[in-house]
């Protein structure tokens, strides 16, 4: 514990100390001198300290001296100053070679640069004047130092709660402070009121050491009688230190815990696996049995199984875990865990048991097998059965739609829509993810059922050569065969999600024959046949198209005649120039050149020449005019 503050009384003393010296200088007269000082100066270590001593009520002629008082009472002159009016003569003696040395400022102010703990002394100011005589006063210098963060050394051993005496918990060290700090202990953040006197419940010891630097270090050791509740407690210590002007600070150590030895009082035993609230586990799962006692250190655990009231030891370890790999229905029964703690009280319950119940589900059996073929219009009742524990529930579904809860599925007036896959599901509401299913495929036999897709046009709107796609669909069992009475591009494929429907398409061009007789689609199987005829009605007239055809024929005939005429001209003997355009003014070979007057028009010349040539040639077919 920190000793009582020695400077507390001085902090409450008046800041101004007045010393009156009554001196009889002349018969019947008195002279008076006063000194103005601060009796206590407080600074932090390393900061400058200034000691002021000012004489009052005297003229400006005096001698001021500063002395350092040893603990033995001896005085050492530190510095002096002679004041004569405006003339000041300071002198520093610096006994002990302080570094940095003392300094004098003004008319006698003593300055200690970088104050150290060794400077914490009494300093005496002595003032001498001629008429008033001599006066002196003492100034105390207090140097404060903030300690280092406290460190704690906890007891690393195992402490028993069964001991009936206080045991050593930890030692706290607060180093290099001034004045010596106080140490406070805490448990879970709450201060402990611990006496210094030794007793069986709690106490602490303290020791203060002054270091070579003059700083002080404090060591405190805590002793407590421990209880089981302290197993999770967190302890730490704090150093409380003083600062100038009555302020205080606090530094905390890291928190720590203790390792305790206490006996087992209670045992817990449970199943740690994909189990349900009722304690069932699935067959085939890996199951862990967990056993935990509340003693420390962890005791030894013994796992066993009760069979015919006899214990079959399964495992002994220090972890308290028993794993049953791929548990089977035959492993159902009573399991136990026993804690081997010889420090436990005689009335402590150290054994626990539990019932392990293994849920199982056998494959589902169908009364009518997995595939059933029935005729149209018939009825049937089929059952599914299963063995399991706990008792499973059954339900029937088709295409994810629930049909009936229970083992029996009844169907009456069976149609093609009744065909498909029925699922019997066995499940256990108390055991999640434990279920089985079995499929029943129902086939409905009968003559095919046929349907068709209507064409996009109405009858009477079709024309010769139009392309059409016809679609027929059928269902039945055995699967029907689809045929067409017309030729074209055809294909057959199942209808997606069509409940047994198959589809066939035919692509062809519309003709007069097709429009008159129609196109027939037929579906057939061993039970019968069904058909549908697609009708187109009379074809629409093709007037616009007929005109186009006549024009095309006429153009073809004209081109043919031109080709024949050209061929004829080229084959004429002696008339190789036929069909070639004559040059202007050049007569044909073998004919005299015609003369004409300039007044003749070219049109007349050409006509005459053409007529003459025609007379000479007689009837020669097309003649020269090819």
C-alpha positions as CSV (number, residue, x, y, z in Angstrom):
1,X,0.0,0.0,0.0
2,X,1.2,3.6,-0.7
3,X,2.4,5.4,2.4
4,X,0.4,8.5,3.4
5,X,1.2,11.5,1.3
6,X,3.9,13.4,3.2
7,X,3.1,16.6,1.4
8,X,-0.6,16.7,1.9
9,X,-0.5,19.2,4.8
10,X,1.9,21.4,2.9
11,X,-0.5,21.6,-0.1
12,X,-3.0,23.1,2.3
13,X,-0.6,25.7,3.7
14,X,-0.8,29.3,2.5
15,X,0.8,30.1,-0.8
16,X,2.4,33.2,0.7
17,X,4.8,32.8,3.6
18,X,5.6,36.1,5.4
19,X,8.5,36.2,7.7
20,X,8.7,39.3,9.9
21,X,12.0,40.1,11.5
22,X,11.9,42.8,14.1
23,X,15.3,44.3,14.5
24,X,16.3,47.2,16.8
25,X,18.4,49.4,14.5
26,X,18.0,52.6,16.5
27,X,16.9,53.2,20.1
28,X,13.1,53.1,20.2
29,X,12.7,52.0,16.5
30,X,12.0,48.7,14.6
31,X,12.8,47.4,11.0
32,X,10.7,44.7,9.2
33,X,11.5,42.4,6.2
34,X,9.1,39.9,4.5
35,X,9.9,37.0,2.0
36,X,7.4,35.9,-0.6
37,X,7.8,32.2,-1.5
38,X,5.7,29.1,-2.5
39,X,6.4,26.5,0.3
40,X,5.7,23.5,-2.0
41,X,6.6,23.1,-5.7
42,X,5.3,20.1,-7.7
43,X,6.7,19.0,-11.1
44,X,6.8,15.9,-13.2
45,X,10.1,14.1,-13.6
46,X,12.1,15.7,-16.5
47,X,10.3,19.0,-16.4
48,X,12.0,22.2,-15.1
49,X,11.4,23.3,-11.5
50,X,11.5,27.0,-10.5
51,X,11.9,28.0,-6.8
52,X,11.0,31.7,-6.2
53,X,12.1,33.8,-3.2
54,X,11.3,37.5,-3.3
55,X,12.1,39.9,-0.4
56,X,9.5,42.5,0.3
57,X,9.6,45.8,2.3
58,X,13.4,46.4,1.8
59,X,15.4,48.5,-0.5
60,X,17.1,47.1,-3.5
61,X,20.3,46.2,-1.6
62,X,20.4,42.6,-0.2
63,X,22.2,39.3,-0.4
64,X,20.2,36.2,-1.3
65,X,21.5,32.6,-0.9
66,X,20.0,29.2,-1.7
67,X,21.0,26.2,0.4
68,X,20.2,22.4,-0.1
69,X,19.3,20.7,3.2
70,X,20.5,17.1,3.6
71,X,18.4,14.6,5.5
72,X,21.0,14.9,8.3
73,X,20.3,18.6,8.6
74,X,23.5,19.8,6.9
75,X,23.3,22.6,4.4
76,X,25.1,23.1,1.1
77,X,25.3,26.4,-0.6
78,X,23.9,26.1,-4.1
79,X,23.9,29.7,-5.4
80,X,23.9,33.3,-4.3
81,X,23.1,36.7,-5.8
82,X,24.2,40.2,-4.6
83,X,21.7,42.9,-5.5
84,X,22.7,46.6,-5.3
85,X,20.1,48.7,-7.0
86,X,20.1,47.7,-10.7
87,X,23.3,45.8,-10.3
88,X,22.9,42.0,-9.9
89,X,25.8,39.7,-9.3
90,X,24.8,36.0,-9.4
91,X,27.0,33.1,-8.6
92,X,26.3,29.3,-8.8
93,X,28.3,26.9,-6.7
94,X,26.6,23.6,-7.8
95,X,27.9,21.2,-5.2
96,X,27.6,17.6,-6.3
97,X,28.0,18.6,-9.9
98,X,24.4,18.4,-10.8
99,X,23.7,18.0,-14.5
100,X,22.4,20.2,-15.9
101,X,23.7,22.6,-13.3
102,X,21.5,25.0,-11.2
103,X,20.6,28.3,-12.7
104,X,19.7,31.8,-11.2
105,X,17.2,34.0,-12.9
106,X,16.2,37.6,-12.0
107,X,16.9,38.7,-8.4
108,X,17.3,35.1,-7.1
109,X,14.9,32.7,-8.7
110,X,16.5,29.2,-8.6
111,X,15.8,26.9,-11.6
112,X,16.4,23.2,-11.8
113,X,16.3,22.0,-15.4
114,X,15.0,18.4,-16.0
115,X,14.0,17.7,-12.4
116,X,14.9,14.3,-11.1
117,X,13.7,12.3,-8.1
118,X,17.1,13.0,-6.5
119,X,16.2,16.7,-6.5
120,X,13.2,16.1,-4.2
121,X,14.6,17.9,-1.2
122,X,14.2,21.0,1.1
123,X,15.6,24.2,-0.3
124,X,16.3,27.1,2.1
125,X,16.3,30.7,0.9
126,X,18.3,33.1,3.2
127,X,18.1,36.9,2.6
128,X,20.4,39.3,4.4
129,X,20.0,43.1,4.4
130,X,21.8,45.8,6.3
131,X,19.0,47.4,8.3
132,X,16.5,44.5,8.5
133,X,19.0,41.8,9.3
134,X,18.6,38.2,8.0
135,X,15.4,36.2,7.1
136,X,15.1,32.7,5.8
137,X,12.4,30.2,4.6
138,X,12.2,26.7,3.3
139,X,10.7,25.4,-0.1
140,X,9.9,21.7,-0.6
141,X,10.3,20.3,-4.1
142,X,8.1,17.3,-5.0
143,X,9.0,15.4,-8.2
144,X,6.4,13.0,-9.6
145,X,7.1,10.0,-11.9
146,X,4.4,8.0,-13.8
147,X,5.1,4.2,-13.2
148,X,5.3,1.6,-16.0
149,X,2.3,-0.4,-16.9
150,X,2.0,-3.1,-14.2
151,X,2.7,-6.7,-15.1
152,X,1.2,-9.7,-13.4
153,X,2.6,-13.2,-12.8
154,X,-0.3,-15.6,-12.2
155,X,0.0,-18.9,-10.5
156,X,0.3,-21.4,-13.4
157,X,-0.3,-24.5,-11.3
158,X,-3.6,-26.2,-10.7
159,X,-5.3,-24.8,-7.6
160,X,-7.7,-27.0,-5.7
161,X,-11.0,-25.6,-4.5
162,X,-11.0,-28.3,-1.8
163,X,-8.2,-26.6,0.1
164,X,-9.5,-24.7,3.2
165,X,-6.8,-22.0,3.2
166,X,-6.0,-19.0,1.0
167,X,-3.7,-19.9,-1.9
168,X,-1.4,-17.7,-3.8
169,X,-3.2,-16.3,-6.9
170,X,-0.7,-13.9,-8.6
171,X,1.9,-11.3,-8.0
172,X,1.6,-7.7,-9.5
173,X,4.6,-5.5,-10.2
174,X,4.4,-1.7,-10.6
175,X,7.9,-0.3,-11.4
176,X,9.6,3.1,-11.5
177,X,7.1,5.5,-10.1
178,X,7.3,8.3,-7.6
179,X,5.8,8.5,-5.1
180,X,5.3,4.7,-4.8
181,X,1.9,3.7,-6.4
182,X,-0.9,1.8,-4.8
183,X,-1.9,-1.6,-6.2
184,X,-5.6,-2.7,-6.3
185,X,-6.8,-6.2,-7.2
186,X,-9.9,-7.0,-9.3
187,X,-12.1,-10.1,-10.0
188,X,-14.4,-9.9,-13.0
189,X,-13.9,-6.1,-13.1
190,X,-14.9,-5.6,-9.5
191,X,-12.4,-4.4,-6.9
192,X,-11.5,-6.9,-4.2
193,X,-11.4,-5.6,-0.6
194,X,-8.4,-7.6,0.6
195,X,-6.8,-6.9,4.0
196,X,-3.1,-6.9,4.7
197,X,-3.4,-9.3,7.6
198,X,-3.0,-13.0,6.9
199,X,-6.1,-15.1,7.2
200,X,-7.7,-18.2,5.7
201,X,-10.0,-16.4,3.2
202,X,-8.1,-13.6,1.6
203,X,-5.1,-11.2,2.1
204,X,-2.3,-9.6,0.2
205,X,1.3,-8.7,0.9
206,X,3.2,-5.6,-0.4
207,X,6.8,-4.7,-0.7
208,X,8.3,-1.4,-1.9
209,X,11.8,-1.1,-3.4
210,X,13.7,2.1,-4.1
211,X,15.6,1.8,-7.3
212,X,19.1,3.2,-8.0
213,X,17.4,6.0,-9.9
214,X,15.5,7.0,-6.8
215,X,12.2,5.8,-8.3
216,X,10.1,3.3,-6.4
217,X,8.7,-0.1,-7.4
218,X,5.9,-1.9,-5.6
219,X,5.2,-5.6,-5.5
220,X,1.9,-7.0,-4.3
221,X,0.9,-10.7,-4.0
222,X,-2.7,-11.8,-3.7
223,X,-3.9,-14.8,-1.7
224,X,-7.5,-16.2,-2.0
225,X,-9.5,-19.2,-0.9
226,X,-11.0,-20.4,-4.2
227,X,-14.4,-21.8,-5.1
228,X,-15.8,-23.6,-8.1
229,X,-17.4,-20.4,-9.3
230,X,-13.9,-19.0,-9.9
231,X,-13.3,-21.4,-12.8
232,X,-14.3,-18.8,-15.3
233,X,-13.3,-15.7,-13.3
234,X,-10.9,-13.1,-14.8
235,X,-8.4,-11.4,-12.5
236,X,-6.2,-8.3,-13.0
237,X,-4.4,-5.6,-10.9
238,X,-4.1,-1.9,-11.4
239,X,-1.5,0.7,-10.3
240,X,-2.9,4.0,-9.0
241,X,-0.4,6.8,-8.9
242,X,-0.3,10.5,-7.9
243,X,0.2,13.6,-10.2
244,X,0.8,17.3,-9.5
245,X,-2.0,19.5,-8.2
246,X,-3.8,16.6,-6.5
247,X,-4.5,14.6,-9.7
248,X,-4.3,10.8,-10.0
249,X,-3.8,8.2,-12.7
250,X,-4.4,4.5,-13.2
251,X,-2.7,1.7,-15.2
252,X,-4.2,-1.8,-15.6
253,X,-2.5,-5.1,-16.1
254,X,-3.7,-7.8,-18.6
255,X,-6.4,-10.0,-17.3
256,X,-5.8,-13.7,-16.5
257,X,-7.6,-16.8,-15.5
258,X,-6.8,-19.7,-13.2
259,X,-6.6,-23.5,-13.6
260,X,-8.7,-25.0,-10.9
261,X,-9.2,-28.5,-9.7
262,X,-12.7,-29.3,-8.5
263,X,-14.6,-32.5,-8.3
264,X,-17.5,-33.6,-10.5
265,X,-20.9,-32.8,-9.2
266,X,-23.2,-33.4,-12.3
267,X,-23.0,-35.5,-15.5
268,X,-24.7,-34.9,-18.8
269,X,-25.1,-37.6,-21.5
270,X,-26.7,-37.0,-24.9
271,X,-26.8,-38.1,-28.6
272,X,-25.0,-35.8,-31.0
273,X,-26.1,-36.8,-34.5
274,X,-28.9,-36.2,-37.0
275,X,-31.4,-37.2,-34.3
276,X,-34.9,-35.9,-33.8
277,X,-36.5,-34.4,-30.8
278,X,-37.9,-37.9,-29.9
279,X,-34.3,-39.3,-29.8
280,X,-34.6,-41.4,-33.0
281,X,-31.6,-41.9,-35.3
282,X,-31.6,-43.2,-38.8
283,X,-30.3,-46.6,-39.6
284,X,-26.9,-46.2,-41.4
285,X,-26.0,-42.9,-39.8
286,X,-22.9,-42.4,-37.7
287,X,-24.0,-41.6,-34.2
288,X,-21.9,-39.9,-31.5
289,X,-22.7,-40.3,-27.8
290,X,-21.4,-37.3,-25.8
291,X,-20.7,-37.5,-22.0
292,X,-19.6,-34.5,-20.0
293,X,-18.9,-34.0,-16.3
294,X,-18.5,-30.6,-14.7
295,X,-15.3,-31.5,-12.8
296,X,-11.8,-30.2,-13.6
297,X,-9.4,-31.5,-14.9
298,X,-11.6,-33.6,-17.2
299,X,-12.1,-37.0,-15.6
300,X,-12.0,-40.4,-17.2
301,X,-15.2,-41.7,-18.9
302,X,-16.5,-45.2,-19.3
303,X,-19.1,-46.0,-21.9
304,X,-21.1,-49.2,-21.7
305,X,-24.3,-50.9,-23.0
306,X,-26.8,-52.6,-20.8
307,X,-27.8,-56.1,-22.0
308,X,-29.8,-58.3,-19.8
309,X,-28.9,-56.0,-16.9
310,X,-25.3,-56.6,-17.5
311,X,-22.8,-53.9,-18.5
312,X,-20.9,-54.4,-21.7
313,X,-18.0,-51.9,-21.6
314,X,-17.6,-50.3,-25.0
315,X,-14.9,-47.6,-24.4
316,X,-12.9,-45.8,-21.8
317,X,-11.2,-42.4,-22.6
318,X,-10.6,-38.9,-21.4
319,X,-12.5,-37.2,-24.2
320,X,-16.0,-38.3,-23.4
321,X,-17.0,-39.2,-27.0
322,X,-18.3,-42.6,-28.3
323,X,-18.9,-43.0,-32.1
324,X,-21.1,-45.7,-33.5
325,X,-20.4,-46.0,-37.2
326,X,-23.3,-46.9,-39.5
327,X,-25.6,-47.8,-36.7
328,X,-28.0,-50.7,-37.3
329,X,-31.4,-51.5,-35.8
330,X,-29.9,-54.2,-33.7
331,X,-27.9,-51.6,-31.8
332,X,-31.0,-50.0,-30.2
333,X,-31.0,-50.2,-26.5
334,X,-29.8,-48.6,-23.2
335,X,-26.3,-47.0,-23.2
336,X,-24.6,-45.6,-20.1
337,X,-21.7,-43.2,-19.2
338,X,-19.9,-43.3,-15.9
339,X,-17.4,-40.6,-14.7
340,X,-14.5,-42.0,-12.8
341,X,-13.8,-39.1,-10.4
342,X,-12.5,-40.2,-7.0
343,X,-12.5,-36.7,-5.6
344,X,-16.3,-36.4,-6.0
345,X,-18.6,-36.3,-3.0
346,X,-20.2,-39.6,-2.0
347,X,-23.7,-38.3,-2.9
348,X,-22.6,-37.0,-6.4
349,X,-24.5,-38.7,-9.3
350,X,-21.7,-39.8,-11.6
351,X,-23.6,-42.2,-13.9
352,X,-26.1,-41.4,-16.7
353,X,-28.0,-43.6,-19.2
354,X,-30.1,-43.0,-22.3
355,X,-32.2,-45.0,-24.8
356,X,-30.8,-45.2,-28.3
357,X,-33.6,-45.8,-30.8
358,X,-32.6,-46.7,-34.3
359,X,-35.3,-45.9,-36.9
360,X,-35.4,-48.1,-40.0
361,X,-37.5,-48.5,-43.1
362,X,-37.6,-51.6,-45.3
363,X,-38.3,-51.6,-49.1
364,X,-42.0,-51.1,-50.1
365,X,-43.9,-54.0,-51.6
366,X,-46.8,-53.7,-54.1
367,X,-49.7,-56.1,-54.1
368,X,-50.0,-56.1,-57.9
369,X,-46.3,-55.7,-58.8
370,X,-44.6,-52.8,-60.4
371,X,-46.5,-52.8,-63.7
372,X,-50.2,-53.3,-64.3
373,X,-52.1,-53.5,-67.6
374,X,-55.9,-53.0,-67.5
375,X,-58.6,-52.5,-70.2
376,X,-60.5,-49.3,-70.7
377,X,-63.4,-48.9,-68.3
378,X,-62.2,-51.4,-65.7
379,X,-61.5,-50.8,-62.0
380,X,-58.7,-51.8,-59.7
381,X,-57.5,-51.6,-56.0
382,X,-53.8,-52.0,-55.2
383,X,-51.9,-51.9,-51.9
384,X,-48.4,-51.0,-50.8
385,X,-46.9,-52.3,-47.6
386,X,-43.7,-51.6,-45.7
387,X,-42.0,-52.5,-42.4
388,X,-40.4,-49.8,-40.3
389,X,-39.9,-48.4,-36.8
390,X,-41.5,-46.1,-35.8
391,X,-44.6,-47.0,-37.8
392,X,-44.4,-45.3,-41.2
393,X,-47.1,-43.3,-42.9
394,X,-48.1,-44.1,-46.5
395,X,-49.5,-42.0,-49.4
396,X,-50.1,-42.2,-53.1
397,X,-49.2,-39.5,-55.6
398,X,-49.2,-39.1,-59.4
399,X,-47.3,-36.4,-61.3
400,X,-46.5,-34.9,-57.8
401,X,-50.2,-34.5,-57.1
402,X,-51.3,-36.2,-53.8
403,X,-54.1,-38.8,-54.4
404,X,-54.8,-40.6,-51.2
405,X,-53.2,-41.0,-47.7
406,X,-53.0,-44.7,-46.8
407,X,-51.8,-48.0,-48.3
408,X,-54.7,-48.6,-50.8
409,X,-55.1,-47.0,-54.2
410,X,-58.5,-47.5,-55.8
411,X,-59.3,-46.6,-59.4
412,X,-62.7,-47.0,-61.2
413,X,-63.8,-46.4,-64.8
414,X,-60.3,-46.4,-66.0
415,X,-59.6,-44.2,-69.0
416,X,-56.5,-43.4,-71.0
417,X,-55.9,-40.5,-68.7
418,X,-55.6,-43.0,-65.9
419,X,-52.4,-44.4,-67.5
420,X,-49.1,-43.3,-66.1
421,X,-46.8,-43.8,-63.1
422,X,-48.2,-43.9,-59.5
423,X,-45.8,-43.5,-56.6
424,X,-46.3,-45.0,-53.1
425,X,-44.3,-43.1,-50.5
426,X,-43.5,-44.3,-47.0
427,X,-42.2,-41.7,-44.6
428,X,-41.8,-41.0,-40.9
429,X,-42.9,-37.5,-39.6
430,X,-40.7,-37.9,-36.5
431,X,-37.6,-38.9,-38.4
432,X,-36.7,-36.3,-41.1
433,X,-35.1,-37.5,-44.4
434,X,-36.1,-41.2,-43.7
435,X,-38.4,-42.2,-46.5
436,X,-38.8,-44.7,-49.4
437,X,-40.8,-44.8,-52.6
438,X,-42.0,-47.4,-55.1
439,X,-43.4,-46.8,-58.6
440,X,-46.4,-48.5,-60.1
441,X,-46.7,-48.2,-63.9
442,X,-50.4,-48.5,-65.1
443,X,-51.0,-49.4,-68.8
444,X,-54.5,-48.9,-70.2
445,X,-55.4,-51.2,-73.2
446,X,-58.0,-50.2,-75.8
447,X,-58.7,-49.0,-79.3
448,X,-56.9,-45.9,-80.3
449,X,-58.2,-42.4,-79.5
450,X,-57.5,-40.0,-82.3
451,X,-57.4,-36.2,-82.4
452,X,-56.3,-33.8,-85.1
453,X,-55.2,-30.2,-85.6
454,X,-57.4,-28.1,-87.8
455,X,-55.8,-26.4,-90.8
456,X,-55.3,-22.7,-90.8
457,X,-57.6,-21.9,-93.8
458,X,-61.3,-22.4,-94.3
459,X,-62.7,-24.7,-97.0
460,X,-62.8,-23.0,-100.5
461,X,-59.8,-20.8,-99.8
462,X,-57.2,-23.3,-101.0
463,X,-55.6,-23.0,-104.5
464,X,-53.8,-25.5,-106.7
465,X,-50.2,-25.9,-105.5
466,X,-50.6,-24.5,-101.9
467,X,-48.5,-26.4,-99.3
468,X,-50.2,-27.7,-96.2
469,X,-49.0,-29.4,-93.0
470,X,-51.5,-31.9,-91.5
471,X,-51.1,-33.2,-87.9
472,X,-52.7,-36.2,-86.3
473,X,-52.3,-37.5,-82.7
474,X,-53.4,-40.8,-81.1
475,X,-53.0,-42.7,-77.9
476,X,-53.8,-46.2,-76.8
477,X,-52.1,-49.4,-75.7
478,X,-50.4,-51.1,-77.5
479,X,-49.1,-47.8,-78.9
480,X,-51.1,-47.1,-82.1
481,X,-49.5,-46.8,-85.6
482,X,-50.4,-43.7,-87.6
483,X,-50.7,-43.9,-91.4
484,X,-51.7,-41.5,-94.2
485,X,-53.5,-42.2,-97.5
486,X,-51.5,-39.5,-99.3
487,X,-47.8,-39.2,-100.2
488,X,-45.7,-36.4,-98.7
489,X,-43.1,-35.7,-96.1
490,X,-44.2,-37.4,-92.8
491,X,-42.8,-37.9,-89.4
492,X,-44.0,-39.5,-86.1
493,X,-42.8,-38.6,-82.6
494,X,-44.2,-38.7,-79.0
495,X,-46.0,-35.6,-77.8
496,X,-43.9,-33.9,-74.9
497,X,-45.9,-34.3,-71.7
498,X,-48.7,-35.8,-73.7
499,X,-49.8,-38.6,-71.4
500,X,-49.1,-41.3,-73.9
501,X,-50.0,-39.4,-77.1
502,X,-48.0,-39.9,-80.3
503,X,-48.1,-37.4,-83.1
504,X,-47.6,-37.7,-86.9
505,X,-47.4,-34.9,-89.4
506,X,-47.7,-34.9,-93.2
507,X,-46.6,-32.0,-95.5
508,X,-48.0,-32.0,-99.2
509,X,-49.2,-29.7,-102.0
510,X,-52.9,-29.2,-102.6
511,X,-54.2,-30.6,-106.0
512,X,-57.6,-31.1,-107.5
513,X,-57.4,-34.8,-106.7
514,X,-56.6,-34.0,-103.0
515,X,-59.3,-31.4,-102.8
516,X,-61.9,-33.8,-104.1
517,X,-61.0,-36.9,-102.1
518,X,-59.4,-35.3,-99.0
519,X,-56.5,-36.7,-96.9
520,X,-57.1,-39.5,-94.4
521,X,-55.1,-40.1,-91.2
522,X,-55.6,-43.5,-89.5
523,X,-54.5,-44.8,-86.1
524,X,-54.5,-48.6,-85.4
525,X,-53.5,-51.2,-82.8
526,X,-54.5,-54.7,-81.9
527,X,-57.7,-53.5,-80.3
528,X,-59.1,-51.5,-83.3
529,X,-58.6,-48.4,-85.5
530,X,-59.7,-44.8,-85.8
531,X,-59.4,-42.3,-88.7
532,X,-60.0,-38.7,-89.7
533,X,-60.3,-37.1,-93.1
534,X,-59.0,-33.6,-93.8
535,X,-61.2,-31.8,-96.4
536,X,-60.2,-28.8,-98.5
537,X,-63.3,-28.1,-100.5
538,X,-63.3,-26.8,-104.1
539,X,-60.2,-24.9,-105.1
540,X,-60.4,-21.1,-105.7
541,X,-60.2,-19.9,-109.4
542,X,-56.8,-19.0,-110.9
543,X,-57.8,-16.0,-113.2
544,X,-54.8,-13.9,-112.6
545,X,-52.5,-16.8,-112.9
546,X,-54.2,-17.9,-116.3
547,X,-53.4,-14.6,-117.9
548,X,-49.8,-14.8,-116.9
549,X,-49.6,-18.3,-118.4
550,X,-51.1,-17.1,-121.8
551,X,-48.7,-14.2,-122.0
552,X,-45.8,-16.6,-121.3
553,X,-46.9,-18.9,-124.1
554,X,-47.2,-16.0,-126.6
555,X,-43.7,-14.8,-125.9
556,X,-42.3,-18.3,-126.3
557,X,-44.0,-18.7,-129.7
558,X,-42.7,-15.3,-130.9
559,X,-39.1,-16.2,-129.9
560,X,-39.4,-19.5,-131.7
561,X,-40.5,-17.8,-135.0
562,X,-37.6,-15.4,-134.8
563,X,-35.2,-18.3,-134.4
564,X,-36.6,-20.1,-137.5
565,X,-36.5,-17.0,-139.7
566,X,-32.8,-16.4,-138.8
567,X,-32.0,-20.0,-139.6
568,X,-33.7,-19.7,-143.0
569,X,-31.9,-16.6,-144.1
570,X,-28.5,-18.1,-143.2
571,X,-29.2,-21.1,-145.3
572,X,-30.2,-19.2,-148.6
573,X,-27.8,-19.9,-151.4
574,X,-26.0,-16.9,-153.0
575,X,-27.5,-14.6,-150.5
576,X,-25.0,-14.5,-147.8
577,X,-25.8,-10.9,-147.0
578,X,-29.4,-11.5,-146.3
579,X,-30.5,-10.2,-143.1
580,X,-27.5,-7.9,-142.9
581,X,-28.3,-4.3,-142.9
582,X,-27.1,-2.6,-146.1
583,X,-24.7,0.3,-146.0
584,X,-26.2,3.6,-147.1
585,X,-25.5,4.2,-150.9
586,X,-23.9,0.8,-151.7
587,X,-26.0,-1.5,-154.0
588,X,-26.1,-5.2,-153.6
589,X,-23.6,-7.3,-155.7
590,X,-24.7,-7.9,-159.3
591,X,-27.1,-5.0,-159.4
592,X,-26.5,-1.7,-161.1
593,X,-26.2,1.4,-159.1
594,X,-29.3,3.5,-159.1
595,X,-28.9,7.2,-159.7
596,X,-31.4,9.7,-158.4
597,X,-31.7,13.4,-158.2
598,X,-30.9,15.2,-155.1
599,X,-34.6,16.2,-154.9
600,X,-35.6,12.6,-154.3
601,X,-36.3,11.8,-150.7
602,X,-34.5,8.9,-149.1
603,X,-37.7,7.3,-148.3
604,X,-38.7,7.1,-152.0
605,X,-35.4,5.6,-153.0
606,X,-35.7,2.9,-150.5
607,X,-39.2,2.0,-151.6
608,X,-38.3,1.8,-155.3
609,X,-35.3,-0.3,-154.6
610,X,-37.2,-2.7,-152.5
611,X,-39.9,-3.1,-155.1
612,X,-37.4,-3.8,-157.9
613,X,-35.6,-6.3,-155.9
614,X,-38.8,-8.0,-155.1
615,X,-39.7,-8.4,-158.8
616,X,-36.5,-9.9,-159.7
617,X,-36.6,-12.5,-156.9
618,X,-40.1,-13.6,-157.5
619,X,-41.8,-15.6,-154.7
620,X,-38.8,-16.6,-152.6
621,X,-40.5,-17.2,-149.1
622,X,-39.6,-14.4,-146.7
623,X,-37.2,-13.0,-149.3
624,X,-34.6,-10.6,-148.2
625,X,-36.7,-9.2,-145.4
626,X,-35.8,-11.8,-142.8
